[in-house]
Amino acid sequence: MWTAEQVAARFAEAAQTAERLPPVGVRGYFNTWPALLREPWARYAAEDGLSHLPPEPSAIDRLEETLRWVRWLSEPQRHLVWMRARDCPWRAICQRFGCDRTTAWRRWQHALGLVVGHLNEPVKPSRLHLA
């Protein structure tokens, strides 16, 4: 059985995993210049900041599963849940949605409750895939 806390933690993990994915480039364009090897002291001042390790394949699988959950939410609920997953402060969320903190928190709890309800509903025989 899923709880709201577990769903919120899964969304937070999904947001962290999404940030660790490599950047996507435009297809058809490539660079023939060799990669620059910087001295260690020059890497500290690099524009890209900290280098992140790529996420584990299991984390990517959980990210994909979590992203399928958002189909049960409306667009404003999706934005709210994702902003909280990225650890945005409540002040920024309240400004974005034009409400006070308590209302934003209630809407967030409601959105998590919708996901929990869908995750915990029993599997109907018509939804089973027999192979």
DSSP file (Angstrom, degrees, kcal/mol; ACC not computed):
  #  RESIDUE AA STRUCTURE BP1 BP2  ACC     N-H-->O    O-->H-N    N-H-->O    O-->H-N    TCO  KAPPA ALPHA  PHI   PSI    X-CA   Y-CA   Z-CA
    1    1 A M              0   0    0      0, 0.0     2,-0.2     0, 0.0   119,-0.1   0.000 360.0 360.0 360.0 130.6    0.0    0.0    0.0
    2    2 A W        -     0   0    0    114,-0.2     2,-0.3     4,-0.0   118,-0.1  -0.557 360.0-159.7 -85.2 149.7    1.3    3.4   -1.0
    3    3 A T     >  -     0   0    0     -2,-0.2     4,-2.1     1,-0.1     5,-0.2  -0.818  32.5-109.5-121.1 166.2    1.2    6.4    1.2
    4    4 A A  H  > S+     0   0    0     -2,-0.3     4,-2.5     1,-0.2     5,-0.2   0.863 119.0  54.4 -63.1 -36.0    1.4   10.2    0.4
    5    5 A E  H  > S+     0   0    0      2,-0.2     4,-2.3     1,-0.2    -1,-0.2   0.900 108.2  48.5 -65.4 -40.3    4.9   10.3    1.9
    6    6 A Q  H  > S+     0   0    0      2,-0.2     4,-2.2     1,-0.2    -2,-0.2   0.900 112.2  48.6 -66.9 -39.8    6.2    7.5   -0.3
    7    7 A V  H  X S+     0   0    0     -4,-2.1     4,-2.3     2,-0.2    -2,-0.2   0.917 111.5  49.5 -66.1 -42.5    4.7    9.1   -3.4
    8    8 A A  H  X S+     0   0    0     -4,-2.5     4,-2.2     1,-0.2    -2,-0.2   0.902 111.4  49.7 -62.7 -40.3    6.3   12.5   -2.4
    9    9 A A  H  X S+     0   0    0     -4,-2.3     4,-2.5     2,-0.2    -1,-0.2   0.882 109.6  51.4 -65.3 -37.7    9.6   10.8   -1.9
   10   10 A R  H  X S+     0   0    0     -4,-2.2     4,-2.2     2,-0.2    -2,-0.2   0.897 109.8  49.1 -67.4 -39.3    9.4    9.0   -5.3
   11   11 A F  H  X S+     0   0    0     -4,-2.3     4,-2.2     2,-0.2    -2,-0.2   0.893 111.1  50.7 -65.0 -38.8    8.6   12.4   -7.0
   12   12 A A  H  X S+     0   0    0     -4,-2.2     4,-2.1     2,-0.2    -2,-0.2   0.918 111.0  48.0 -64.4 -42.5   11.7   13.9   -5.2
   13   13 A E  H  X S+     0   0    0     -4,-2.5     4,-2.5     1,-0.2    -2,-0.2   0.899 110.3  52.8 -63.4 -39.5   13.9   11.0   -6.4
   14   14 A A  H  X S+     0   0    0     -4,-2.2     4,-2.5     1,-0.2    -2,-0.2   0.896 108.1  50.3 -63.2 -40.3   12.5   11.4   -9.9
   15   15 A A  H  X S+     0   0    0     -4,-2.2     4,-1.7     2,-0.2    -1,-0.2   0.902 111.9  47.5 -65.0 -40.6   13.4   15.1   -9.9
   16   16 A Q  H  X S+     0   0    0     -4,-2.1     4,-1.2     2,-0.2    -2,-0.2   0.900 112.5  49.4 -66.8 -39.9   16.9   14.4   -8.7
   17   17 A T  H  X S+     0   0    0     -4,-2.5     4,-0.6     1,-0.2     3,-0.4   0.905 108.6  52.9 -65.3 -41.2   17.3   11.6  -11.3
   18   18 A A  H >< S+     0   0    0     -4,-2.5     3,-0.7     1,-0.2    -1,-0.2   0.862 107.1  52.5 -63.2 -35.6   16.1   13.9  -14.1
   19   19 A E  H 3< S+     0   0    0     -4,-1.7    -1,-0.2     1,-0.2    -2,-0.2   0.792 107.1  53.4 -70.0 -26.5   18.6   16.6  -13.1
   20   20 A R  H 3< S+     0   0    0     -4,-1.2    -1,-0.2    -3,-0.4    -2,-0.2   0.543  84.0 107.4 -86.8  -6.8   21.4   14.0  -13.4
   21   21 A L  S << S-     0   0    0     -3,-0.7     3,-0.1    -4,-0.6    31,-0.0  -0.403  81.4-101.4 -68.4 148.1   20.5   12.9  -16.9
   22   22 A P        -     0   0    0      0, 0.0    -1,-0.1     0, 0.0    -2,-0.1  -0.333  46.1 -92.1 -67.5 153.2   23.0   14.0  -19.6
   23   23 A P        -     0   0    0      0, 0.0     2,-0.5     0, 0.0    -3,-0.0  -0.325  37.3-125.4 -66.2 149.0   21.9   17.0  -21.7
   24   24 A V        -     0   0    0     -3,-0.1     2,-0.2     3,-0.0     3,-0.0  -0.839  25.7-158.6 -98.1 128.0   20.1   16.3  -24.9
   25   25 A G        -     0   0    0     -2,-0.5     2,-0.3     1,-0.1     5,-0.0  -0.572  29.8 -88.5-100.7 167.6   21.5   17.8  -28.0
   26   26 A V    >   -     0   0    0     -2,-0.2     3,-1.2     1,-0.1     2,-0.1  -0.583  48.2-116.1 -74.9 131.7   19.9   18.5  -31.4
   27   27 A R  T 3  S+     0   0    0     -2,-0.3     3,-0.1     1,-0.2    -1,-0.1  -0.399  95.1  31.6 -69.2 144.7   20.1   15.5  -33.7
   28   28 A G  T 3  S+     0   0    0      1,-0.2     2,-0.4    -2,-0.1    -1,-0.2   0.266  98.3  95.6  95.7 -11.7   22.1   15.9  -36.9
   29   29 A Y    <   +     0   0    0     -3,-1.2     2,-0.3     2,-0.0    -1,-0.2  -0.924  45.3 163.1-114.4 137.8   24.7   18.4  -35.4
   30   30 A F        -     0   0    0     -2,-0.4     2,-0.5    -3,-0.1    -3,-0.0  -0.960  32.8-121.4-147.4 165.8   28.0   17.4  -34.0
   31   31 A N        -     0   0    0     -2,-0.3    -2,-0.0     1,-0.1     0, 0.0  -0.930  11.0-168.9-114.2 128.2   31.3   18.9  -33.1
   32   32 A T        +     0   0    0     -2,-0.5    -1,-0.1     2,-0.1     0, 0.0   0.497  58.5 105.3 -93.2  -4.2   34.5   17.8  -34.7
   33   33 A W  S    S-     0   0    0      1,-0.1    -2,-0.1     3,-0.0     2,-0.1  -0.498  78.7-110.4 -73.9 144.7   36.7   19.7  -32.3
   34   34 A P        -     0   0    0      0, 0.0     2,-0.1     0, 0.0    -1,-0.1  -0.398  39.5 -94.2 -71.6 153.9   38.5   17.6  -29.7
   35   35 A A        -     0   0    0      1,-0.1     2,-0.4    -2,-0.1     0, 0.0  -0.420  41.8-115.1 -67.2 140.7   37.3   17.9  -26.1
   36   36 A L        -     0   0    0     -2,-0.1     2,-0.7    -3,-0.1    -1,-0.1  -0.630  20.1-149.3 -79.3 130.2   39.4   20.4  -24.0
   37   37 A L        -     0   0    0     -2,-0.4     2,-0.2     0, 0.0    -1,-0.0  -0.898  20.2-159.8 -99.2 114.6   41.4   18.9  -21.2
   38   38 A R        -     0   0    0     -2,-0.7     5,-0.0     1,-0.1     0, 0.0  -0.583  20.9-106.3 -95.2 154.9   41.6   21.5  -18.5
   39   39 A E    >>  -     0   0    0     -2,-0.2     4,-1.5     1,-0.1     3,-0.7  -0.416  36.5-109.6 -69.8 154.6   44.0   21.7  -15.7
   40   40 A P  H 3> S+     0   0    0      0, 0.0     4,-0.8     0, 0.0     3,-0.2   0.873 119.4  52.2 -57.1 -37.6   42.6   20.8  -12.3
   41   41 A W  H 34 S+     0   0    0      1,-0.2     4,-0.4     2,-0.2     3,-0.3   0.817 108.6  51.4 -69.7 -28.1   42.8   24.4  -11.1
   42   42 A A  H X4 S+     0   0    0     -3,-0.7     3,-0.6     1,-0.2    -1,-0.2   0.742  98.3  65.8 -79.6 -23.5   40.9   25.6  -14.1
   43   43 A R  H >< S+     0   0    0     -4,-1.5     3,-1.2     1,-0.2    -1,-0.2   0.800  91.5  63.7 -67.9 -27.7   38.1   23.0  -13.6
   44   44 A Y  T 3< S+     0   0    0     -4,-0.8    -1,-0.2    -3,-0.3    -2,-0.2   0.834 106.2  43.5 -65.4 -30.8   37.1   24.7  -10.4
   45   45 A A  T <  S+     0   0    0     -3,-0.6    -1,-0.3    -4,-0.4    -2,-0.2   0.282  86.2 131.6 -97.0  10.5   36.2   27.9  -12.3
   46   46 A A    X   -     0   0    0     -3,-1.2     3,-0.9     1,-0.1    -3,-0.1  -0.267  62.5-128.1 -64.6 150.9   34.4   26.1  -15.1
   47   47 A E  T 3  S+     0   0    0      1,-0.2    -1,-0.1     2,-0.0    -4,-0.0   0.823 101.7  65.2 -69.1 -32.8   31.0   27.4  -16.1
   48   48 A D  T 3  S-     0   0    0      1,-0.2    -1,-0.2     3,-0.0     2,-0.1   0.558  89.2-156.8 -74.9  -5.6   29.2   24.0  -15.8
   49   49 A G    <   +     0   0    0     -3,-0.9    -1,-0.2    -6,-0.1     2,-0.1  -0.385  53.4  12.9  72.1-142.5   29.8   23.8  -12.1
   50   50 A L  S    S-     0   0    0     -2,-0.1     2,-0.4     1,-0.1    -6,-0.0  -0.417  74.0-128.3 -71.7 141.0   29.8   20.4  -10.4
   51   51 A S        -     0   0    0     -2,-0.1     2,-0.4     0, 0.0    -1,-0.1  -0.764  24.4-150.0 -89.2 136.8   30.0   17.3  -12.5
   52   52 A H        -     0   0    0     -2,-0.4     0, 0.0   -33,-0.1     0, 0.0  -0.826  12.7-121.8-108.4 143.6   27.3   14.8  -11.7
   53   53 A L        -     0   0    0     -2,-0.4     3,-0.1     1,-0.1    -1,-0.0  -0.565  40.1-102.2 -75.4 145.8   27.5   11.1  -12.1
   54   54 A P        -     0   0    0      0, 0.0   -33,-0.1     0, 0.0    -1,-0.1  -0.362  45.0 -99.3 -67.2 151.8   24.9    9.6  -14.4
   55   55 A P        -     0   0    0      0, 0.0   -38,-0.0     0, 0.0    -3,-0.0  -0.269  38.8 -98.6 -70.7 158.1   21.9    8.0  -12.6
   56   56 A E     >  -     0   0    0      1,-0.1     4,-1.8    -3,-0.1     3,-0.4  -0.382  30.8-115.8 -68.8 151.6   21.7    4.2  -12.2
   57   57 A P  H  > S+     0   0    0      0, 0.0     4,-2.2     0, 0.0     5,-0.1   0.864 117.3  55.4 -58.5 -35.7   19.5    2.3  -14.6
   58   58 A S  H  > S+     0   0    0      1,-0.2     4,-2.0     2,-0.2     5,-0.1   0.861 105.6  52.1 -65.9 -33.8   17.1    1.4  -11.8
   59   59 A A  H  > S+     0   0    0     -3,-0.4     4,-2.1     2,-0.2    -1,-0.2   0.868 108.6  50.6 -68.5 -36.0   16.7    5.1  -10.9
   60   60 A I  H  X S+     0   0    0     -4,-1.8     4,-2.5     2,-0.2    -2,-0.2   0.887 108.5  52.2 -68.2 -38.2   15.8    5.8  -14.6
   61   61 A D  H  X S+     0   0    0     -4,-2.2     4,-2.1     2,-0.2    -2,-0.2   0.914 110.7  47.2 -62.4 -42.4   13.2    3.0  -14.5
   62   62 A R  H  X S+     0   0    0     -4,-2.0     4,-2.5     2,-0.2    -2,-0.2   0.863 110.0  54.3 -67.1 -35.1   11.7    4.5  -11.4
   63   63 A L  H  X S+     0   0    0     -4,-2.1     4,-2.5     2,-0.2    -2,-0.2   0.933 109.0  47.7 -61.8 -46.4   11.7    7.9  -13.0
   64   64 A E  H  X S+     0   0    0     -4,-2.5     4,-1.2     1,-0.2    -2,-0.2   0.904 112.7  48.7 -62.8 -41.1    9.8    6.6  -16.0
   65   65 A E  H  X S+     0   0    0     -4,-2.1     4,-0.7     1,-0.2     3,-0.4   0.919 112.2  48.9 -63.6 -43.0    7.3    4.9  -13.8
   66   66 A T  H >X S+     0   0    0     -4,-2.5     3,-0.9     1,-0.2     4,-0.6   0.876 106.1  56.3 -65.7 -38.1    6.8    8.1  -11.7
   67   67 A L  H 3< S+     0   0    0     -4,-2.5     3,-0.5     1,-0.3    -1,-0.2   0.781 100.8  59.0 -66.9 -25.0    6.4   10.2  -14.8
   68   68 A R  H >< S+     0   0    0     -4,-1.2     3,-1.1    -3,-0.4    -1,-0.3   0.763  95.4  65.7 -71.4 -23.4    3.5    7.9  -15.9
   69   69 A W  H X< S+     0   0    0     -3,-0.9     3,-1.9    -4,-0.7    -1,-0.2   0.805  85.3  70.6 -66.9 -28.9    1.8    8.8  -12.6
   70   70 A V  G >< S+     0   0    0     -4,-0.6     3,-1.7    -3,-0.5    -1,-0.2   0.651  77.6  78.6 -69.1 -12.1    1.3   12.4  -13.6
   71   71 A R  G <  S+     0   0    0     -3,-1.1    -1,-0.3     1,-0.3    -2,-0.1   0.718  88.0  59.8 -66.1 -17.8   -1.3   11.4  -16.2
   72   72 A W  G <  S+     0   0    0     -3,-1.9     2,-0.3    -4,-0.2    -1,-0.3   0.501  99.3  73.5 -84.7  -4.9   -3.7   11.2  -13.3
   73   73 A L  S <  S-     0   0    0     -3,-1.7     2,-0.1    -4,-0.1    38,-0.0  -0.754  82.2-116.1-111.3 154.5   -3.2   14.9  -12.4
   74   74 A S     >  -     0   0    0     -2,-0.3     4,-2.4     1,-0.1     5,-0.2  -0.345  41.2 -98.8 -76.5 169.2   -4.3   18.1  -14.0
   75   75 A E  H  > S+     0   0    0      1,-0.2     4,-2.2     2,-0.2     5,-0.2   0.917 123.2  47.8 -61.3 -45.8   -1.7   20.4  -15.4
   76   76 A P  H  > S+     0   0    0      0, 0.0     4,-2.3     0, 0.0    -1,-0.2   0.892 112.2  51.2 -62.4 -35.8   -1.6   22.8  -12.4
   77   77 A Q  H  > S+     0   0    0      2,-0.2     4,-2.8     1,-0.2     5,-0.2   0.891 107.9  52.9 -65.9 -38.1   -1.4   19.8  -10.1
   78   78 A R  H  X S+     0   0    0     -4,-2.4     4,-2.5     2,-0.2     5,-0.2   0.932 110.3  47.2 -60.8 -45.9    1.5   18.5  -12.2
   79   79 A H  H  X S+     0   0    0     -4,-2.2     4,-2.6     2,-0.2    -2,-0.2   0.920 113.3  48.9 -62.6 -42.9    3.4   21.8  -11.8
   80   80 A L  H  X S+     0   0    0     -4,-2.3     4,-2.2     2,-0.2    -2,-0.2   0.938 113.0  45.8 -62.8 -48.3    2.7   21.9   -8.1
   81   81 A V  H  X S+     0   0    0     -4,-2.8     4,-2.1     1,-0.2    -1,-0.2   0.905 114.9  47.8 -63.6 -41.1    3.9   18.3   -7.4
   82   82 A W  H  X S+     0   0    0     -4,-2.5     4,-1.9    -5,-0.2    -1,-0.2   0.882 109.3  52.8 -70.6 -36.4    7.0   18.8   -9.6
   83   83 A M  H  <>S+     0   0    0     -4,-2.6     5,-2.6    -5,-0.2    -1,-0.2   0.920 112.1  45.7 -63.1 -42.0    7.9   22.1   -7.9
   84   84 A R  H ><5S+     0   0    0     -4,-2.2     3,-1.5     1,-0.2    -2,-0.2   0.875 109.6  55.2 -67.2 -36.0    7.7   20.5   -4.5
   85   85 A A  H 3<5S+     0   0    0     -4,-2.1    -1,-0.2     1,-0.3    -2,-0.2   0.848 106.5  50.9 -64.9 -32.9    9.7   17.5   -5.8
   86   86 A R  T 3<5S-     0   0    0     -4,-1.9    -1,-0.3    -5,-0.1    -2,-0.2   0.366 119.6-115.7 -84.4   6.1   12.4   20.0   -6.9
   87   87 A D  T < 5 +     0   0    0     -3,-1.5    -3,-0.2     1,-0.2    -2,-0.1   0.842  50.5 173.4  64.9  36.9   12.3   21.4   -3.4
   88   88 A C      < -     0   0    0     -5,-2.6    -1,-0.2    -6,-0.1     5,-0.0  -0.509  39.0-102.4 -69.4 142.8   11.1   24.8   -4.5
   89   89 A P     >  -     0   0    0      0, 0.0     4,-1.8     0, 0.0     3,-0.5  -0.333  23.3-118.9 -67.3 151.6   10.2   27.0   -1.5
   90   90 A W  H  > S+     0   0    0      1,-0.2     4,-3.0     2,-0.2     5,-0.2   0.824 112.2  63.0 -59.6 -31.9    6.6   27.5   -0.6
   91   91 A R  H  > S+     0   0    0      1,-0.2     4,-2.1     2,-0.2    -1,-0.2   0.919 104.7  45.7 -60.6 -44.0    6.9   31.2   -1.2
   92   92 A A  H  > S+     0   0    0     -3,-0.5     4,-2.1     2,-0.2    -1,-0.2   0.883 113.4  50.3 -66.5 -37.7    7.7   30.6   -4.9
   93   93 A I  H  X S+     0   0    0     -4,-1.8     4,-2.3     2,-0.2    -2,-0.2   0.920 109.7  50.4 -65.5 -43.4    4.9   28.1   -5.2
   94   94 A C  H  X>S+     0   0    0     -4,-3.0     5,-1.5     1,-0.2     4,-1.4   0.890 111.4  48.2 -63.2 -39.3    2.4   30.5   -3.6
   95   95 A Q  H  <5S+     0   0    0     -4,-2.1    -1,-0.2    -5,-0.2    -2,-0.2   0.890 111.3  51.2 -66.6 -38.8    3.4   33.3   -6.0
   96   96 A R  H  <5S+     0   0    0     -4,-2.1    -2,-0.2     1,-0.2    -1,-0.2   0.890 121.5  31.3 -64.8 -40.5    3.1   30.9   -9.0
   97   97 A F  H  <5S-     0   0    0     -4,-2.3    -1,-0.2     2,-0.1    -2,-0.2   0.483 103.3-124.6-101.4  -4.1   -0.4   29.7   -8.1
   98   98 A G  T  <5S+     0   0    0     -4,-1.4     2,-0.3     1,-0.2    -3,-0.2   0.916  71.6 105.0  64.7  45.6   -1.6   32.9   -6.4
   99   99 A C  S   <S-     0   0    0     -5,-1.5    -1,-0.2    -6,-0.1    -2,-0.1  -0.897  71.7 -92.5-144.5 173.0   -2.6   31.4   -3.1
  100  100 A D     >  -     0   0    0     -2,-0.3     4,-2.3    -3,-0.1     5,-0.2  -0.343  43.8 -99.5 -86.0 174.4   -1.4   31.3    0.4
  101  101 A R  H  > S+     0   0    0      1,-0.2     4,-2.7     2,-0.2     5,-0.2   0.877 119.5  52.4 -63.8 -41.0    0.8   28.5    1.9
  102  102 A T  H  > S+     0   0    0      1,-0.2     4,-2.4     2,-0.2    -1,-0.2   0.909 111.0  47.2 -63.7 -42.3   -2.0   26.5    3.5
  103  103 A T  H  > S+     0   0    0      2,-0.2     4,-2.5     1,-0.2    -1,-0.2   0.912 112.7  49.3 -65.3 -42.5   -4.0   26.4    0.3
  104  104 A A  H  X S+     0   0    0     -4,-2.3     4,-2.2     1,-0.2    -2,-0.2   0.911 111.4  49.6 -63.0 -41.5   -0.9   25.4   -1.7
  105  105 A W  H  X S+     0   0    0     -4,-2.7     4,-2.7     2,-0.2    -2,-0.2   0.915 111.0  49.6 -64.0 -42.0   -0.1   22.7    0.8
  106  106 A R  H  X S+     0   0    0     -4,-2.4     4,-2.5     1,-0.2    -2,-0.2   0.905 111.0  49.3 -63.2 -41.3   -3.7   21.4    0.7
  107  107 A R  H  X S+     0   0    0     -4,-2.5     4,-2.3     2,-0.2    -1,-0.2   0.889 111.5  49.8 -65.0 -38.1   -3.6   21.3   -3.1
  108  108 A W  H  X S+     0   0    0     -4,-2.2     4,-2.4     2,-0.2    -2,-0.2   0.923 111.5  47.9 -65.3 -44.7   -0.3   19.4   -3.0
  109  109 A Q  H  X S+     0   0    0     -4,-2.7     4,-2.4     1,-0.2    -2,-0.2   0.890 111.1  51.8 -63.0 -39.1   -1.7   16.9   -0.5
  110  110 A H  H  X S+     0   0    0     -4,-2.5     4,-2.1     2,-0.2    -2,-0.2   0.918 109.5  49.1 -63.4 -43.4   -4.8   16.5   -2.7
  111  111 A A  H  X S+     0   0    0     -4,-2.3     4,-1.8     2,-0.2    -2,-0.2   0.913 112.2  48.0 -63.4 -42.7   -2.6   15.8   -5.7
  112  112 A L  H  X S+     0   0    0     -4,-2.4     4,-2.7     1,-0.2    -1,-0.2   0.896 109.4  54.5 -63.5 -38.7   -0.6   13.2   -3.8
  113  113 A G  H  X S+     0   0    0     -4,-2.4     4,-2.6     1,-0.2    -2,-0.2   0.867 104.7  53.6 -63.0 -37.0   -3.8   11.7   -2.6
  114  114 A L  H  X S+     0   0    0     -4,-2.1     4,-1.9     2,-0.2    -1,-0.2   0.919 111.0  45.8 -62.4 -43.4   -5.0   11.3   -6.2
  115  115 A V  H  X S+     0   0    0     -4,-1.8     4,-2.5     2,-0.2    -2,-0.2   0.927 112.6  50.3 -65.8 -44.2   -1.9    9.4   -7.1
  116  116 A V  H  X S+     0   0    0     -4,-2.7     4,-2.3     1,-0.2  -114,-0.2   0.908 108.7  53.2 -59.9 -42.1   -2.0    7.2   -4.0
  117  117 A G  H  X S+     0   0    0     -4,-2.6     4,-0.6     1,-0.2    -1,-0.2   0.902 111.3  44.9 -60.7 -42.1   -5.7    6.4   -4.8
  118  118 A H  H  < S+     0   0    0     -4,-1.9     3,-0.4     1,-0.2    -1,-0.2   0.875 114.2  49.4 -69.7 -37.1   -4.8    5.3   -8.3
  119  119 A L  H  < S+     0   0    0     -4,-2.5    -2,-0.2     1,-0.2    -1,-0.2   0.848 114.0  45.2 -70.8 -32.7   -1.8    3.3   -7.1
  120  120 A N  H  < S+     0   0    0     -4,-2.3    -1,-0.2    -5,-0.2    -2,-0.2   0.475  83.7 113.5 -92.2  -2.4   -3.7    1.5   -4.3
  121  121 A E  S  < S-     0   0    0     -4,-0.6     3,-0.1    -3,-0.4    -3,-0.0  -0.453  77.1-102.2 -70.9 144.1   -6.8    0.6   -6.4
  122  122 A P        -     0   0    0      0, 0.0     2,-0.4     0, 0.0    -1,-0.1  -0.304  35.6-107.0 -67.3 149.1   -7.2   -3.2   -6.9
  123  123 A V        -     0   0    0     -3,-0.1     5,-0.0     2,-0.0    -3,-0.0  -0.628  33.0-140.2 -78.0 125.9   -6.2   -4.6  -10.2
  124  124 A K    >>  -     0   0    0     -2,-0.4     3,-1.8     1,-0.1     4,-0.5  -0.570  19.4-116.5 -84.5 150.1   -9.3   -5.6  -12.2
  125  125 A P  G >4 S+     0   0    0      0, 0.0     3,-1.0     0, 0.0    -1,-0.1   0.818 114.6  59.8 -56.7 -31.3   -9.2   -8.9  -14.2
  126  126 A S  G 34 S+     0   0    0      1,-0.2    -3,-0.0     3,-0.0    -2,-0.0   0.710 102.3  54.2 -70.6 -17.9   -9.6   -6.9  -17.5
  127  127 A R  G <4 S+     0   0    0     -3,-1.8    -1,-0.2     2,-0.1     2,-0.2   0.520  84.8 105.0 -93.2  -6.3   -6.4   -5.1  -16.7
  128  128 A L    <<  -     0   0    0     -3,-1.0     2,-0.7    -4,-0.5    -4,-0.0  -0.522  63.1-145.0 -75.1 141.4   -4.3   -8.2  -16.3
  129  129 A H        -     0   0    0     -2,-0.2     2,-0.5     2,-0.0    -2,-0.1  -0.915  13.7-164.0-108.2 108.0   -2.0   -9.1  -19.1
  130  130 A L              0   0    0     -2,-0.7    -2,-0.0     1,-0.1     0, 0.0  -0.799 360.0 360.0 -93.4 128.5   -1.7  -12.8  -19.5
  131  131 A A              0   0    0     -2,-0.5    -1,-0.1     0, 0.0    -2,-0.0   0.361 360.0 360.0-133.3 360.0    1.2  -14.0  -21.6
